[in-house]
Amino acid sequence: MGAERSRSAGMIICAASAFAGLFFTIGILRRSYMALALPVLAGTLGVLYIAFWIGRALLTTPIEPPADD
């Protein structure tokens, strides 16, 4: 990945996080249930995905028996 492409990706990530923060703040100020429910749902699903990924990696990794000396 080139330096210019990396900077572009960084700009997109910064803009998206700023927009999400603004959206969340507006939702909190309006006392919207969805403003809290959606980030909590996303975080929960993210943690569950990581747990599933680790479990699948442990399940599918081949185990070699120790070599006898």
MARKOL-646861 format. One line per 3 residues: number of its first residue (from 1); their letters; for each residue x, z, y of C-alpha. Coordinates in nm, 2 decimals, padded with zeros to 4 digits. Layout:
# MARKOL-646861
NUM) a) X,Z,Y  ...
//
This chain:
# MARKOL-646861
1) mga) 00.00,00.00,00.00  00.15,-00.11,00.33  00.18,00.12,00.64
4) ers) -00.09,-00.07,00.83  -00.33,-00.05,00.54  -00.26,00.32,00.50
7) rsa) -00.33,00.38,00.87  -00.65,00.18,00.84  -00.77,00.39,00.54
10) gmi) -00.68,00.71,00.73  -00.88,00.60,01.03  -01.18,00.52,00.81
13) ica) -01.15,00.86,00.64  -01.13,01.04,00.98  -01.43,00.86,01.12
16) asa) -01.64,00.92,00.81  -01.55,01.30,00.81  -01.63,01.33,01.18
19) fag) -01.96,01.15,01.13  -02.05,01.38,00.83  -01.96,01.68,01.04
22) lff) -02.18,01.57,01.33  -02.46,01.49,01.09  -02.43,01.83,00.92
25) tig) -02.42,02.01,01.26  -02.73,01.83,01.38  -02.91,01.91,01.06
28) ilr) -02.82,02.28,01.09  -02.94,02.30,01.45  -03.27,02.14,01.35
31) rsy) -03.29,02.39,01.06  -03.31,02.12,00.80  -03.31,02.23,00.44
34) mal) -03.15,01.89,00.34  -02.85,01.95,00.57  -02.75,02.24,00.34
37) alp) -02.89,02.10,00.01  -02.70,01.77,00.01  -02.35,01.90,00.07
40) vla) -02.40,02.18,-00.18  -02.53,01.92,-00.43  -02.23,01.69,-00.37
43) gtl) -01.99,01.98,-00.41  -02.15,02.10,-00.73  -02.16,01.76,-00.88
46) gvl) -01.79,01.71,-00.78  -01.68,02.03,-00.95  -01.88,01.94,-01.26
49) yia) -01.73,01.59,-01.27  -01.38,01.74,-01.25  -01.46,01.98,-01.53
52) fwi) -01.60,01.70,-01.75  -01.29,01.48,-01.67  -01.06,01.76,-01.79
55) gra) -01.27,01.83,-02.10  -01.27,01.46,-02.19  -00.89,01.44,-02.14
58) llt) -00.84,01.74,-02.37  -01.08,01.60,-02.62  -00.93,01.25,-02.64
61) tpi) -00.55,01.33,-02.61  -00.39,01.26,-02.94  -00.21,01.56,-03.09
64) epp) 00.11,01.50,-03.28  00.21,01.76,-03.54  00.55,01.93,-03.47
67) add) 00.85,01.77,-03.64  01.00,01.96,-03.93  01.37,02.02,-03.89
//
